[in-house]
Amino acid sequence: MKKLDTKRSVLIFGGAGFIGSNWASWLLERTEARVHIFDNLSRKGVRHNLDFLKKKAADSGRLKITVGDVRHIVDVERAVRDANEIYHFAAQVAVTTSVADPVLDFDTNLRGTFNILEAIRRAGHKPFLLFTSTNKVYGELNNQVLVSGPARYEFRDVEGISERQPLDFHSPYGCSKGAADQYVHDYGRMFGIPSVVFRMSCIAGPRQFGNEDQGWVAHFLYSAMQRIPLVIYGDGRQVRDVLCVDDLVRAFEAVRSNQEVTRGQVYNVGGGRANTTSLVELIEQIERLIGHRVEFQKDEPRPGDQLVYVTDYSKLKRDTGWKPQVSVRQTLLRIQDWWKQNREVFEPAVSMPEPVLTPAIQNVPGAA
C-alpha cells in the first residue's frame, strides 16, 4: 500500500454532488490526499455518486464520509478542524427554488457559507478555501449591447464577461450566492484565509443529474435520449459557454498549486467563446449525436434570464496557465457515455425516505 500524503487533507462540502464527486474522484485517482466528503445527501443521485467513490477508494483508508448539513454549525466546526484544504460546493442551486422558498435559499447559500467561514476563523489554522459562486451575480448584464442572429444572440462589443463586470444581484439566488461570494472574499482579506472564488458559467459532464432548473445541458441530452419532450423558456437563441467538469477540476488544482498568486482572488470560470452554444444550437448537436429529432415546445422567458453569458477567463489563464481543453461535443459524448453505463439510475424512481441528518460526524458504512 502507498504511504498516505498526510500533508494534504481535503474537505469537500457538497462532495457527493456533481462537481464534488468529480473533484473527489480526481483526488483519489491522481493524488494520495485524504478526502473527506461532507454532504446532506438531499439531491438526486448523490448516493449513486457515493457508491462510485467508495469503490474508487476501496480499502485505501483515504475516504471519509460525513452526513451533515452546512446549516448546522456544530457539524461544520468538527469537519473543518482537521482539513488543510476546503472546497465549498454545498448550495441551493436553482433560481426557481429560491423564488419559491427564499428562506431555504438564504439559509443554505448564505448562512451555510457563513458557518464555514466562522468555523475556519475559529479553528485558526487557515486552510486553503475555494468557493464556487455563479455568473448570476452579474445580473442581466444590462450594460452589454446584444446582436440578434437567426440562431443566437451575441455581445456586440466584448468577447466575454470579465471580473470587471459590475455586480448586480437578481433573484434570491443571485443575492444569496453573491453575498456569500463577497463574504468569502472579505474573510480571506480580513482574517488571512487563502481563499479563491470561482464565478462559474455552465458546467456539464458525467455524474450530473440535470433537470429543468439546473444542469440544462445534461437535462437536454438525457431527455432527448429518453424521447421526453423539452420545454424551452424564451425563443431558444439564449447563449451560454459550456465548461466540461473535467476542465473545471483542472482549474481547482491550478489555483491550489499557485496559491502565492491566486489567494484572495476572484475568477470568472467557463468554456469561453470557443465553447458557446445557444439552446437551439445545442438541440441540433444532440440530434446529430443521437440520430433522431428532439421534441420541444417554447414557453415564456423566465424573468432575469441572461440572454447571453460568455466567460472571459483570461485572468485565470494569466495567473495559472489554465484554459479549457474539452469541446461542447466532447462534453456531450462524455455525458452520453456515462448515462449509458448508469442507465439504471434513470429508471422511474421508487419513493425513498428523506435522509436523516445527524449533528455528529459519522462514517458511512463501507467508507474509511
LUMTIBA-808969 format. One record per residue (C-alpha): x, y, z. Coordinates in Angstrom, 2 decimals. Last residue first. Layout:
<atoms>
<atom u="X" v="Y" w="Z"/>
...
</atoms>
This chain:
<atoms>
<atom u="-12.96" v="4.63" w="5.89"/>
<atom u="-16.13" v="4.13" w="3.94"/>
<atom u="-18.24" v="1.00" w="3.68"/>
<atom u="-20.73" v="2.05" w="6.30"/>
<atom u="-20.96" v="5.88" w="6.38"/>
<atom u="-18.53" v="7.31" w="8.88"/>
<atom u="-20.16" v="9.72" w="11.26"/>
<atom u="-19.78" v="13.32" w="12.23"/>
<atom u="-22.41" v="14.40" w="14.68"/>
<atom u="-25.46" v="16.61" w="14.16"/>
<atom u="-27.34" v="13.92" w="12.29"/>
<atom u="-29.40" v="14.47" w="9.18"/>
<atom u="-31.93" v="11.74" w="8.47"/>
<atom u="-32.15" v="11.11" w="4.75"/>
<atom u="-35.58" v="11.63" w="3.17"/>
<atom u="-37.48" v="8.41" w="2.63"/>
<atom u="-37.37" v="6.89" w="-0.86"/>
<atom u="-40.14" v="6.77" w="-3.45"/>
<atom u="-39.08" v="4.49" w="-6.27"/>
<atom u="-37.65" v="6.43" w="-9.20"/>
<atom u="-38.53" v="5.68" w="-12.79"/>
<atom u="-35.28" v="4.39" w="-14.36"/>
<atom u="-32.51" v="6.97" w="-14.61"/>
<atom u="-30.17" v="5.28" w="-12.15"/>
<atom u="-30.49" v="2.02" w="-14.10"/>
<atom u="-28.98" v="3.72" w="-17.12"/>
<atom u="-25.57" v="4.05" w="-15.49"/>
<atom u="-23.15" v="2.98" w="-18.24"/>
<atom u="-25.30" v="4.52" w="-20.97"/>
<atom u="-25.61" v="7.75" w="-19.00"/>
<atom u="-21.83" v="7.95" w="-18.54"/>
<atom u="-21.27" v="7.50" w="-22.28"/>
<atom u="-23.83" v="10.19" w="-23.07"/>
<atom u="-22.28" v="12.65" w="-20.62"/>
<atom u="-18.83" v="12.05" w="-22.11"/>
<atom u="-20.18" v="12.44" w="-25.65"/>
<atom u="-21.92" v="15.70" w="-24.73"/>
<atom u="-18.66" v="17.05" w="-23.28"/>
<atom u="-16.81" v="16.08" w="-26.45"/>
<atom u="-19.39" v="18.00" w="-28.48"/>
<atom u="-19.05" v="21.07" w="-26.25"/>
<atom u="-15.27" v="20.95" w="-26.57"/>
<atom u="-12.82" v="19.80" w="-23.86"/>
<atom u="-9.48" v="21.60" w="-23.35"/>
<atom u="-10.40" v="24.70" w="-21.38"/>
<atom u="-7.56" v="27.03" w="-20.29"/>
<atom u="-5.22" v="27.11" w="-17.31"/>
<atom u="-1.84" v="28.90" w="-17.39"/>
<atom u="-2.18" v="29.76" w="-13.69"/>
<atom u="-2.32" v="33.54" w="-13.25"/>
<atom u="-2.75" v="34.60" w="-16.90"/>
<atom u="-5.21" v="31.80" w="-17.69"/>
<atom u="-7.29" v="32.70" w="-14.62"/>
<atom u="-7.33" v="36.37" w="-15.68"/>
<atom u="-8.14" v="35.45" w="-19.31"/>
<atom u="-11.30" v="33.53" w="-18.36"/>
<atom u="-13.69" v="35.86" w="-20.23"/>
<atom u="-16.86" v="33.88" w="-19.80"/>
<atom u="-19.84" v="34.10" w="-22.15"/>
<atom u="-23.36" v="34.86" w="-20.93"/>
<atom u="-26.06" v="35.85" w="-23.34"/>
<atom u="-29.81" v="36.30" w="-22.97"/>
<atom u="-29.37" v="36.41" w="-19.19"/>
<atom u="-32.57" v="35.23" w="-17.52"/>
<atom u="-33.95" v="37.82" w="-15.10"/>
<atom u="-37.57" v="36.78" w="-15.52"/>
<atom u="-38.05" v="33.43" w="-17.28"/>
<atom u="-38.94" v="33.57" w="-20.94"/>
<atom u="-42.48" v="32.46" w="-21.87"/>
<atom u="-42.76" v="28.93" w="-23.23"/>
<atom u="-41.45" v="27.06" w="-26.24"/>
<atom u="-42.02" v="23.43" w="-27.14"/>
<atom u="-39.58" v="20.61" w="-27.71"/>
<atom u="-39.24" v="17.26" w="-29.45"/>
<atom u="-35.71" v="16.19" w="-30.34"/>
<atom u="-35.34" v="14.59" w="-33.74"/>
<atom u="-33.35" v="11.38" w="-34.18"/>
<atom u="-29.75" v="10.25" w="-34.69"/>
<atom u="-28.41" v="10.54" w="-31.13"/>
<atom u="-25.39" v="12.77" w="-31.84"/>
<atom u="-26.79" v="14.72" w="-34.77"/>
<atom u="-29.95" v="15.44" w="-32.78"/>
<atom u="-27.85" v="16.48" w="-29.78"/>
<atom u="-25.93" v="19.00" w="-31.87"/>
<atom u="-29.19" v="20.45" w="-33.23"/>
<atom u="-30.57" v="20.72" w="-29.69"/>
<atom u="-27.39" v="22.52" w="-28.67"/>
<atom u="-27.85" v="25.02" w="-31.49"/>
<atom u="-31.43" v="25.62" w="-30.37"/>
<atom u="-30.31" v="26.38" w="-26.82"/>
<atom u="-27.46" v="28.61" w="-27.94"/>
<atom u="-23.90" v="27.36" w="-27.80"/>
<atom u="-20.55" v="28.69" w="-26.69"/>
<atom u="-17.37" v="26.65" w="-26.28"/>
<atom u="-14.93" v="28.71" w="-28.36"/>
<atom u="-16.18" v="31.90" w="-26.67"/>
<atom u="-15.18" v="30.82" w="-23.19"/>
<atom u="-15.69" v="27.47" w="-21.50"/>
<atom u="-16.19" v="28.92" w="-18.06"/>
<atom u="-14.51" v="30.38" w="-14.99"/>
<atom u="-14.62" v="34.01" w="-13.86"/>
<atom u="-12.00" v="34.35" w="-11.16"/>
<atom u="-11.98" v="36.11" w="-7.78"/>
<atom u="-8.63" v="36.41" w="-5.99"/>
<atom u="-7.57" v="36.37" w="-2.34"/>
<atom u="-5.07" v="33.58" w="-2.91"/>
<atom u="-4.33" v="33.11" w="-6.63"/>
<atom u="-0.71" v="34.25" w="-6.89"/>
<atom u="1.02" v="32.57" w="-3.93"/>
<atom u="-1.70" v="29.96" w="-4.12"/>
<atom u="-0.47" v="28.56" w="-7.45"/>
<atom u="-0.96" v="24.85" w="-6.67"/>
<atom u="-4.46" v="25.48" w="-5.35"/>
<atom u="-5.42" v="27.66" w="-8.33"/>
<atom u="-4.36" v="25.03" w="-10.87"/>
<atom u="-5.83" v="22.13" w="-8.91"/>
<atom u="-9.27" v="23.69" w="-8.95"/>
<atom u="-8.85" v="24.63" w="-12.64"/>
<atom u="-8.08" v="21.00" w="-13.50"/>
<atom u="-11.31" v="20.12" w="-11.71"/>
<atom u="-13.14" v="22.55" w="-14.00"/>
<atom u="-11.67" v="21.06" w="-17.18"/>
<atom u="-13.06" v="17.64" w="-16.27"/>
<atom u="-16.36" v="19.33" w="-15.38"/>
<atom u="-16.70" v="20.35" w="-19.03"/>
<atom u="-17.27" v="24.08" w="-19.44"/>
<atom u="-20.15" v="25.36" w="-21.56"/>
<atom u="-20.49" v="28.97" w="-22.68"/>
<atom u="-24.06" v="30.13" w="-22.70"/>
<atom u="-26.32" v="31.65" w="-25.37"/>
<atom u="-30.05" v="32.39" w="-25.47"/>
<atom u="-31.41" v="31.86" w="-29.00"/>
<atom u="-34.06" v="29.42" w="-27.81"/>
<atom u="-37.01" v="31.85" w="-28.17"/>
<atom u="-37.80" v="32.07" w="-24.46"/>
<atom u="-38.17" v="29.23" w="-21.98"/>
<atom u="-37.52" v="26.00" w="-23.85"/>
<atom u="-39.56" v="22.97" w="-22.75"/>
<atom u="-38.31" v="19.53" w="-23.71"/>
<atom u="-40.19" v="16.44" w="-24.85"/>
<atom u="-39.04" v="13.08" w="-23.37"/>
<atom u="-37.61" v="10.79" w="-26.02"/>
<atom u="-35.35" v="9.01" w="-23.48"/>
<atom u="-32.19" v="10.05" w="-25.34"/>
<atom u="-33.62" v="13.54" w="-25.81"/>
<atom u="-34.48" v="13.94" w="-22.14"/>
<atom u="-30.99" v="12.83" w="-21.07"/>
<atom u="-29.37" v="15.23" w="-23.55"/>
<atom u="-31.45" v="18.30" w="-22.65"/>
<atom u="-31.09" v="17.63" w="-18.91"/>
<atom u="-27.33" v="17.16" w="-19.25"/>
<atom u="-27.03" v="20.57" w="-20.93"/>
<atom u="-29.56" v="22.13" w="-18.52"/>
<atom u="-27.70" v="21.30" w="-15.31"/>
<atom u="-30.12" v="23.19" w="-13.09"/>
<atom u="-33.76" v="24.20" w="-13.35"/>
<atom u="-35.05" v="21.76" w="-15.96"/>
<atom u="-33.06" v="18.87" w="-14.54"/>
<atom u="-29.54" v="17.55" w="-14.75"/>
<atom u="-28.27" v="14.60" w="-12.73"/>
<atom u="-24.59" v="15.26" w="-13.40"/>
<atom u="-22.30" v="12.28" w="-12.85"/>
<atom u="-20.53" v="12.90" w="-16.19"/>
<atom u="-20.28" v="16.43" w="-17.60"/>
<atom u="-21.58" v="19.97" w="-17.59"/>
<atom u="-20.70" v="23.34" w="-16.03"/>
<atom u="-22.49" v="26.46" w="-17.33"/>
<atom u="-20.81" v="29.66" w="-16.12"/>
<atom u="-18.84" v="29.89" w="-12.91"/>
<atom u="-17.80" v="32.69" w="-10.62"/>
<atom u="-14.90" v="30.95" w="-8.86"/>
<atom u="-13.81" v="32.48" w="-5.54"/>
<atom u="-10.40" v="31.80" w="-4.02"/>
<atom u="-9.42" v="31.91" w="-0.34"/>
<atom u="-6.08" v="31.85" w="1.46"/>
<atom u="-7.52" v="32.89" w="4.84"/>
<atom u="-5.71" v="35.93" w="6.26"/>
<atom u="-8.54" v="37.07" w="8.51"/>
<atom u="-9.62" v="40.31" w="6.84"/>
<atom u="-8.66" v="39.56" w="3.24"/>
<atom u="-9.88" v="35.96" w="3.11"/>
<atom u="-12.92" v="36.91" w="5.15"/>
<atom u="-13.58" v="39.59" w="2.51"/>
<atom u="-13.57" v="37.26" w="-0.50"/>
<atom u="-15.59" v="34.58" w="1.26"/>
<atom u="-18.13" v="37.15" w="2.46"/>
<atom u="-18.38" v="38.63" w="-1.05"/>
<atom u="-19.17" v="35.27" w="-2.67"/>
<atom u="-21.67" v="34.53" w="0.09"/>
<atom u="-23.44" v="37.81" w="-0.68"/>
<atom u="-23.47" v="36.95" w="-4.38"/>
<atom u="-24.71" v="33.43" w="-3.78"/>
<atom u="-27.55" v="34.62" w="-1.55"/>
<atom u="-28.47" v="37.62" w="-3.71"/>
<atom u="-28.34" v="35.78" w="-7.04"/>
<atom u="-30.47" v="33.00" w="-5.58"/>
<atom u="-32.97" v="35.48" w="-4.12"/>
<atom u="-33.38" v="36.89" w="-7.61"/>
<atom u="-31.04" v="39.41" w="-9.30"/>
<atom u="-27.69" v="40.62" w="-7.94"/>
<atom u="-25.88" v="43.28" w="-9.98"/>
<atom u="-22.10" v="43.08" w="-9.59"/>
<atom u="-20.25" v="45.30" w="-12.05"/>
<atom u="-18.24" v="43.49" w="-14.78"/>
<atom u="-14.52" v="43.89" w="-14.02"/>
<atom u="-14.25" v="40.14" w="-13.37"/>
<atom u="-14.53" v="39.60" w="-17.11"/>
<atom u="-17.57" v="38.88" w="-19.29"/>
<atom u="-16.88" v="37.71" w="-22.82"/>
<atom u="-15.75" v="38.68" w="-26.31"/>
<atom u="-16.93" v="42.27" w="-25.89"/>
<atom u="-18.63" v="44.95" w="-28.01"/>
<atom u="-21.61" v="43.38" w="-29.77"/>
<atom u="-22.35" v="40.51" w="-27.42"/>
<atom u="-24.16" v="37.69" w="-29.16"/>
<atom u="-27.70" v="36.36" w="-29.51"/>
<atom u="-28.22" v="33.07" w="-31.29"/>
<atom u="-29.86" v="31.08" w="-34.11"/>
<atom u="-31.01" v="33.72" w="-36.64"/>
<atom u="-28.81" v="36.47" w="-35.18"/>
<atom u="-29.53" v="39.22" w="-32.66"/>
<atom u="-26.69" v="41.50" w="-31.58"/>
<atom u="-26.50" v="42.46" w="-27.93"/>
<atom u="-25.25" v="45.60" w="-26.15"/>
<atom u="-23.85" v="45.00" w="-22.65"/>
<atom u="-24.67" v="47.43" w="-19.82"/>
<atom u="-27.83" v="45.50" w="-18.99"/>
<atom u="-25.84" v="42.45" w="-17.96"/>
<atom u="-29.00" v="40.80" w="-16.55"/>
<atom u="-27.49" v="40.10" w="-13.14"/>
<atom u="-23.72" v="39.88" w="-12.65"/>
<atom u="-24.01" v="37.71" w="-9.52"/>
<atom u="-25.78" v="35.18" w="-11.76"/>
<atom u="-22.37" v="34.20" w="-13.14"/>
<atom u="-22.09" v="31.89" w="-10.14"/>
<atom u="-20.08" v="31.19" w="-6.99"/>
<atom u="-17.92" v="28.17" w="-6.24"/>
<atom u="-15.86" v="28.68" w="-3.09"/>
<atom u="-12.24" v="27.56" w="-2.71"/>
<atom u="-10.57" v="27.63" w="0.70"/>
<atom u="-6.91" v="26.92" w="1.56"/>
<atom u="-6.72" v="26.21" w="5.28"/>
<atom u="-6.09" v="28.97" w="7.83"/>
<atom u="-5.13" v="27.11" w="11.05"/>
<atom u="-7.23" v="29.29" w="13.37"/>
<atom u="-10.10" v="26.92" w="14.07"/>
<atom u="-12.24" v="29.93" w="14.95"/>
<atom u="-11.75" v="31.58" w="11.57"/>
<atom u="-12.35" v="28.31" w="9.70"/>
<atom u="-15.57" v="27.61" w="11.63"/>
<atom u="-16.66" v="31.21" w="11.01"/>
<atom u="-16.11" v="30.83" w="7.28"/>
<atom u="-17.97" v="27.52" w="7.14"/>
<atom u="-20.91" v="28.90" w="9.12"/>
<atom u="-21.00" v="31.97" w="6.87"/>
<atom u="-21.24" v="29.71" w="3.83"/>
<atom u="-24.18" v="27.84" w="5.33"/>
<atom u="-25.89" v="31.09" w="6.34"/>
<atom u="-25.51" v="32.43" w="2.81"/>
<atom u="-26.28" v="29.54" w="0.50"/>
<atom u="-28.26" v="27.17" w="2.68"/>
<atom u="-30.10" v="29.55" w="4.99"/>
<atom u="-30.77" v="32.12" w="2.28"/>
<atom u="-32.09" v="29.58" w="-0.26"/>
<atom u="-34.25" v="27.87" w="2.36"/>
<atom u="-35.68" v="31.26" w="3.34"/>
<atom u="-36.21" v="32.22" w="-0.32"/>
<atom u="-38.56" v="29.27" w="-0.91"/>
<atom u="-40.48" v="29.62" w="-4.19"/>
<atom u="-38.17" v="32.32" w="-5.57"/>
<atom u="-35.02" v="30.49" w="-4.50"/>
<atom u="-36.43" v="27.27" w="-5.92"/>
<atom u="-36.86" v="28.93" w="-9.33"/>
<atom u="-33.30" v="30.30" w="-9.27"/>
<atom u="-31.96" v="26.79" w="-8.69"/>
<atom u="-28.69" v="25.86" w="-6.96"/>
<atom u="-29.25" v="25.52" w="-3.22"/>
<atom u="-25.67" v="25.00" w="-2.22"/>
<atom u="-22.82" v="22.80" w="-0.99"/>
<atom u="-19.80" v="23.36" w="-3.27"/>
<atom u="-17.31" v="24.63" w="-0.67"/>
<atom u="-13.84" v="23.20" w="-1.20"/>
<atom u="-11.61" v="23.12" w="1.90"/>
<atom u="-7.88" v="22.33" w="2.03"/>
<atom u="-5.91" v="21.98" w="5.27"/>
<atom u="-8.65" v="19.99" w="6.96"/>
<atom u="-8.53" v="18.61" w="10.52"/>
<atom u="-10.88" v="21.00" w="12.33"/>
<atom u="-13.15" v="21.85" w="9.43"/>
<atom u="-15.37" v="18.78" w="9.88"/>
<atom u="-16.00" v="19.33" w="13.58"/>
<atom u="-16.84" v="23.00" w="13.02"/>
<atom u="-19.25" v="22.18" w="10.19"/>
<atom u="-21.28" v="19.65" w="12.13"/>
<atom u="-21.53" v="22.05" w="15.07"/>
<atom u="-22.57" v="24.89" w="12.75"/>
<atom u="-25.60" v="23.08" w="11.34"/>
<atom u="-26.67" v="24.92" w="8.16"/>
<atom u="-23.76" v="23.28" w="6.34"/>
<atom u="-25.58" v="19.96" w="6.73"/>
<atom u="-24.22" v="16.59" w="7.73"/>
<atom u="-23.71" v="13.01" w="6.63"/>
<atom u="-19.94" v="12.65" w="6.86"/>
<atom u="-17.94" v="10.45" w="4.54"/>
<atom u="-14.24" v="9.62" w="4.91"/>
<atom u="-12.09" v="8.37" w="2.04"/>
<atom u="-8.34" v="7.70" w="2.24"/>
<atom u="-8.32" v="4.39" w="4.12"/>
<atom u="-7.10" v="2.67" w="0.97"/>
<atom u="-9.60" v="-0.17" w="1.26"/>
<atom u="-11.52" v="0.70" w="-1.92"/>
<atom u="-11.21" v="4.45" w="-2.64"/>
<atom u="-12.64" v="4.02" w="-6.14"/>
<atom u="-15.37" v="1.69" w="-4.92"/>
<atom u="-16.32" v="4.15" w="-2.18"/>
<atom u="-16.35" v="6.98" w="-4.71"/>
<atom u="-18.80" v="5.18" w="-7.01"/>
<atom u="-21.08" v="4.30" w="-4.12"/>
<atom u="-21.03" v="7.96" w="-3.09"/>
<atom u="-22.04" v="9.07" w="-6.59"/>
<atom u="-25.01" v="6.69" w="-6.51"/>
<atom u="-25.98" v="8.13" w="-3.14"/>
<atom u="-25.79" v="11.60" w="-4.69"/>
<atom u="-28.20" v="10.78" w="-7.50"/>
<atom u="-30.98" v="13.20" w="-6.61"/>
<atom u="-30.04" v="15.77" w="-4.01"/>
<atom u="-30.59" v="15.57" w="-0.26"/>
<atom u="-27.50" v="13.58" w="0.69"/>
<atom u="-26.61" v="16.08" w="3.46"/>
<atom u="-23.00" v="16.16" w="2.28"/>
<atom u="-19.48" v="16.28" w="3.75"/>
<atom u="-16.94" v="14.16" w="1.85"/>
<atom u="-13.46" v="13.95" w="3.46"/>
<atom u="-10.58" v="13.08" w="1.13"/>
<atom u="-7.08" v="12.10" w="2.29"/>
<atom u="-4.55" v="13.07" w="-0.34"/>
<atom u="-2.54" v="10.48" w="-2.27"/>
<atom u="-3.08" v="12.17" w="-5.62"/>
<atom u="-4.29" v="11.27" w="-9.11"/>
<atom u="-7.15" v="8.79" w="-8.64"/>
<atom u="-8.47" v="9.77" w="-5.22"/>
<atom u="-8.10" v="13.47" w="-5.98"/>
<atom u="-9.81" v="13.21" w="-9.37"/>
<atom u="-12.66" v="11.17" w="-7.87"/>
<atom u="-13.13" v="13.76" w="-5.12"/>
<atom u="-13.28" v="16.53" w="-7.73"/>
<atom u="-15.85" v="14.63" w="-9.80"/>
<atom u="-17.85" v="13.83" w="-6.68"/>
<atom u="-17.90" v="17.49" w="-5.63"/>
<atom u="-18.92" v="18.81" w="-9.04"/>
<atom u="-21.97" v="16.56" w="-9.40"/>
<atom u="-22.87" v="16.13" w="-5.74"/>
<atom u="-21.39" v="13.80" w="-3.13"/>
<atom u="-18.81" v="16.36" w="-2.00"/>
<atom u="-21.30" v="19.07" w="-1.10"/>
<atom u="-18.71" v="20.41" w="1.35"/>
<atom u="-15.40" v="18.88" w="0.28"/>
<atom u="-12.66" v="18.54" w="2.93"/>
<atom u="-9.15" v="17.74" w="1.71"/>
<atom u="-6.28" v="16.67" w="3.99"/>
<atom u="-2.92" v="17.04" w="2.23"/>
<atom u="0.15" v="16.77" w="4.45"/>
<atom u="-0.63" v="13.19" w="5.44"/>
<atom u="0.04" v="12.04" w="1.90"/>
<atom u="-0.68" v="8.38" w="2.53"/>
<atom u="2.07" v="5.79" w="2.03"/>
<atom u="1.22" v="3.50" w="-0.83"/>
<atom u="0.00" v="0.00" w="0.00"/>
</atoms>
